[in-house]
Amino acid sequence: MPLSQVQFPPDAAGVVSLLLFAGTCVGHTAVILYCLNWLYGCALPRGFLRQLRRVCEAVILASPFVFWYFFGFDFLAAAERTAGPVRYYLLAGYGTLCIVLGLIVVPALTIWRLVRRPPAVLVGNDTELFDVEKQLGYKPVGRGKRHREIAARLPLNQLFQVEFSVRTFRLPQLPAAWDGLSILHLSDLHLCGIPDRVFYERVMARCRDWDPDLVAVTGDIIDSDEHHRWIVPLLGRLRWREAAYAILGNHDSYRDPSLVRRRLRRIGMRVLGNSWEQTTLRGVPLVLIGNEMPWFRPAADLSDCPSDVFRLCLSHTPDQIAWAKENHIDLVLAGHVHGGQIRVPVIGSLFVPSRYSRKYDCGSFHEPPTVMHVSRGLAGQHPLRFHCRPEVTKIVLRTVS
């Protein structure tokens, strides 16, 4: 029996109609966002993605009004009255899908994300707020496109409030000699003039105080053709005991990547690209692997990589988690997705440029044999941060015994 023919008490009928309408809108929005997130996880032309995002945003905003105009609040009943048989079944099928997504799947996933526990290998998570705006006494907005300057000055924008997080992982495969090993993880600096250079200077000075064993930079360093000159004076402030490694991201690929690599090497960083190398750390071999896929190809060839050595991978995007598991990588450090940058209370992130959509938007994950930490990054192409502060992370590794 069609839902429109089910007999409800008058008051209940209005509530059911409203729920169906709301579920249709929520489910439809979820479908569009999932498709948009997935496409942004691919190496598609930048201009195409920008225009696609604008179209999707317009469709999401307009959809409730379109549904109401054509179908009222009783979506399925109106469709049955006004459409032909084929169009009705297509419309009813899509409407049913949206209702199921909006009233069942989305709420269930939201609850699961709220109650899920961090992976057991994460045994410590301490965070300190470093408010650069408060320290300076003003917003270090900088100079750039006018709309970006306006966005950076919006009330409640957490753009200049950086969380310095210390995350401790206890890994059974970690060599005993590395107990207490520390890695400074930086990602997504997006040097483009906004925030101002003084913002990065203060953050780099705070990073230097950590005195890490290793430094790992996981891409999207540059976001302007005019700010390559910031790389050396800013990242050159970092210090490390053993070595520093870096890879590039999609935004670096738009901004003369060869120049970015040269400037990183100038300050003593090893730029991995899509390759691997073996080094010795505290007398124990370590394999460092770079993964800049899908924006730089081909992927690293690990056919000759030693299988009995701890593997640390720098991947720009968490989308490479399946590749990491297949190649028995022990620890992956990633960025790119920024935690969504704008997180809605309770619901969480919405737009996450990943083929997995919101699944790996930020935080720590354990999918044996791989542990992955995804940074929210330090900045972004769009200077907006709501309920999603920028992040710098110190990874501390501990043995089981």
N, C-alpha and C positions, 0 to 999 in steps of 0.2 A: 504494500500500500504506500502511495506517495506520502511524504511527510506532511504535505499540505492538507491531506484528508484525515490526519490523526486528530481526534477531538480532545482539546485541552480546555480546562476551565478558562474563562475570559482573562483573568489576571495571569495565569500560568502561560497562556498562549502568547501574551505580550513579552513575557520574560524569555520564553523559548525562542521567539522570533528575534529578539535582541541578541541573545547568545549566538544564534546561528549567523546573524549578520556580523557580529564582532569576530566570531571564529573564522568566517570567510575572509575578513580583512586581515586578520593576524596571519592566517595560513598563506594567503596570497603574498603578503609582505615577506614571509619566511622563504617562500619559493624564489622570489626575485632576489633577496639578499644572498641566498645560497648560491644561485647561479652567478651573481655578480662576484661574490667572494671566490668562487671556483675559477672564473675567467681571469680574475686578477692574480691568481696563482700561476698563470701561464705566461710565457714570454711573448705576449701580444704587443702590437705597436702602442706606444704610449698615448698618442693622440686618440686612437680608437677607444682605448680604455677610459680616457677622460670623458669623451663624449658619451660613451655607454653609461658611465656612472651618472652623468647628468640626466640622461633619459630615465634611468631606473629610479632616481630620486623623485623625478616629476611623476612617474607612474605610481610610485608608492603614495605620494601625497594626494594624488588625484583619485586613486582607486575607491576610497570610501564614498566620495561624492558621486562617482560614476555608478557604483553599485546601488546607491540609494536612488539615484535619478531613474535608472532603468528598471530596478526590481523592487524598490521599497525595502522593507526590512525582512520580508519573507522571500528570500532569494530563490529557493527551489520552486515554490508555488508560482511566482511570477514568471519564471523561466518556462514552466510547463504551459502557461497560458499564452505566451507570446512567441514561442519558438516552434519551428518545425521539428519533426521527429529526430532527424540526425543532429541538428543543432541542439536540440534539447538534451539528448544523451551526452553530447560532448560537454555542454555547459553544466549539466547535472553532475557528470563525472568529475569535472574539475572543481566544481563547487563542493562536492563531497570530500575530495582530497584536501581542499583548503580547510574545511570544517574539522576534519580529523587532525590535520596538522595544528590548527589554531587552538582547538579545545583539548587535545590529548597529547600530541607529540611535543609541541613547544613547552607546555607547562611541565610535562614529565622530565624533559631534558633540563629545564631550568631548575627544578627541584634537585635533580641528580647533581648538577654542577654546584649547587649550594651545599649539599651534604657530603659530597665526595671528600675523602681524606687524601692528604698528600701521600706520595709514595713512601713506602717503609724505608727506603734508602736515604730519604731526606731526614736527618736527625737533628738539624738545627736550622733555624730561620730567624735571624735577628735583623731588624731594620732601624735605621736612624734617618730622620728627616733632615735634609740639608736645604734650607730655604735661602736661595741665592738672592731673591728679591728683598727679603728681610735683612740679610747681611749687608747688602749694598745700600738699602734705604730707598730704592727706586726699582722700577721694572726695567731690566736690561733688554728692552725690545729690539734695539738695533735698527738697521735700515734695510728696506726691501720693498716689495710691491705693496701698494697702499692697503689692499684688502687684507694682506697678511699682518701688517702692522695693527690694523683695527682688530683683527682676530686675537692677536697676542695680548691686547689690552682689555679684552672682555672680562667682566666680573666673574669670579669663581674659577677662572682659568688657572690650572695648576702647572702651567708651563715651566715655571721657574722653581718649583718645589721638587727637588730630586731626592729619591729614596736610595740611600746607600744600604744595600742588603748583603748580609753575610749568610750564605747558604752552605751548610755542611752536609756532605754526602758520605755515607759509610758503604764502601764498595768491597765486596769479598775478593774480587780479582785484583785489587790494588796492591802493588808490591810494598812490602814492609818498609822499605827505605823511603817511600813517599808519604808516609803517615804525617799529616799536617800540611801537605803541599797546598799552596794557595795560587789561585788563578784570578787575575783581574779581568772581568768580562765587560767589554765596552761594545755597544752596537748602535747603529743608526744615529750618527752625529748630525747628518744632514746640514753641513756647513753651507749657509746661503745668506748670511747677514742677519737673520732672525732665528734664534736669539742673538744678541750682540756678542762680540768676541770676549768681553769681560765675563760673561756667563760661563763660557767654556774654560777660561783661565781659572776661575774659582773651582770649577768641578775637577779640572786636571790637577790642581794643587791638592785637593782633598784626596784624589786617587793616589797621588804620590805618597801621601802619608801611610797608605796601606802597606807599602813595601812588599808587593807580591813576588812570588817566585817566577810566575809566567804572566804575560799579558796576551789576551786574545781579543782581537778586534774583528767583528763579524759583519762588516760591510755597511754600505750606504754612508760613506764618509763625506762625500761631496754632493751638493745639490744646486750648484751654481758654477758657471764657467769662470766667475770672477773670484772664487774663494779657494782655489788650489793653494794659494799662498798662505792660507791659515794652517795647513796640515803640519808643516814643520814646527812653527812656533808653539802650536797647541799640543799636539801629540808628542812633540819633542820634550815636553815637560815630564812625561811619564818616566818612571824608573822600574827596573825589574832585576831580580837576582840572577836569573838563568837566561831567559830568552823572551822575545816577543814575536807574535805571529799575527798575520792579518789576511783577510780575503776581501773581495769587493762584492758589492750588491748591485741590484738593478739600477739604482740611481747613479752609481758610479759608471755604469756602462754607457750612460747618456753624456758623460762629462769627461771625455778624454781619459779612459781608464789607464792608458800607458803612463800618462803624467801622474796619475794618482799612485800607481805602483812605484814609480821612481821616487816620489817624495816620501813614501813610506819607507823605502829602502834607505833613504838618506838618513833617517833617524835610527837606523839599526834594526828595523823590523824585517822579519822574514815573510815575504808575500807568497803564500802557498798557491793561489789560483786553484785550478782543478788538478791537483797533484798531491803527492805524499812525499814525506822524507822521514828518515829515521835519525834520531839524535840520542844522546845519553844524558840522563838526568839523575843526579846523585848515584852515579855508577850503574844505573839500570837503563836498558834501552826503552825508548818511547817512540811511537809512530805518530806523527802529525799529519792530518789529512785535511785538505781544503775542498770545499764543495760550493761552487758558485752557480750551480745549475738553478733554473734552466736558462739563465741569461748569458752565461758563458759555457761553451761546449768544446770538446766532449767532457764527460765526467771523468774523474780520476780513475786510472786503470790500476786496480789493486791486485792484479793477478800475481805479481812478484812480491807483494807486501808480506812480511813475516806474519804468520798466523798466531804465534805464541807470545806476541808483544802487545802491551796495552795500547789501544788505539784511541786517540783524541781527535775529534773531527770539528772543524769550524765550518758551519753551514750557514749561509745567509738566511735561508728560510727553513722553518720546521717541516715543510713539505717533504724533505728528504729523509724523514724518519724511516720509511719503509726501506729505502736504499741502505740506510745505516744498519738496520737490523739484518738485512741480507748479507752485509759485509762484516758482521760481527764487530761493530764498533762499540766500544765501551762507554764513551762519553761524548755527547754532541752538545755544542754551544751554538745557539741560533738567535736570530732576531727577526727583523723584517716586518712583523705583523703589529708591533707597537701596543699589544694588548687591546687593540681596537681604538685607542686614543680617547674615544668617548664611550663611557660605560654607563648604562642605565641602571639605577639602583634595583637590586634583586635580579633583574634580567641579565645584566652584564653587557658584554660586547655585542655589537651589531655588525658593523662592517669590518671584516678581517680578511685581508688579501691572501687567502690560502685555499688550496684545493680541498682542505679538510674543514673549511669554514671556521667556526669558533672553537674547534676541538683543542687546538694547540695555541690558543691566543696569547698565553703568557704562563710562566711558572715552570714547575718541574714535573717530569713524566718519566715513568719507568715501564718500558716495554722490552722485557728481556730478549737479548742480552744488553740492550741499550738504555742508558739513562740520558735524558735530554733536558737541558735548561733553556727556556725561551725568554729572552730579555724584552722588556717593554721599550727599550731604547731610550736614548737621551734627548732626542728631538724628533722632528718630522717635517715632511714637505708642507703640511698644514699645521700652523702653530696653535693647536687646540689640544687641551688635556682636561677632561672632566671625569672625575672619579677614576683617574688612570695616570698617576704621576710618572714622570720620567724615572728611569732606573739605571743604576750602576751596580754591578754585582761582584762580590768576591766569593769565588767558589773555593771551599776548603774540603780537601779529600782526606778521609780517614779509613784505616784498615778495620776489619772486623774484630780482630783480637786486641 
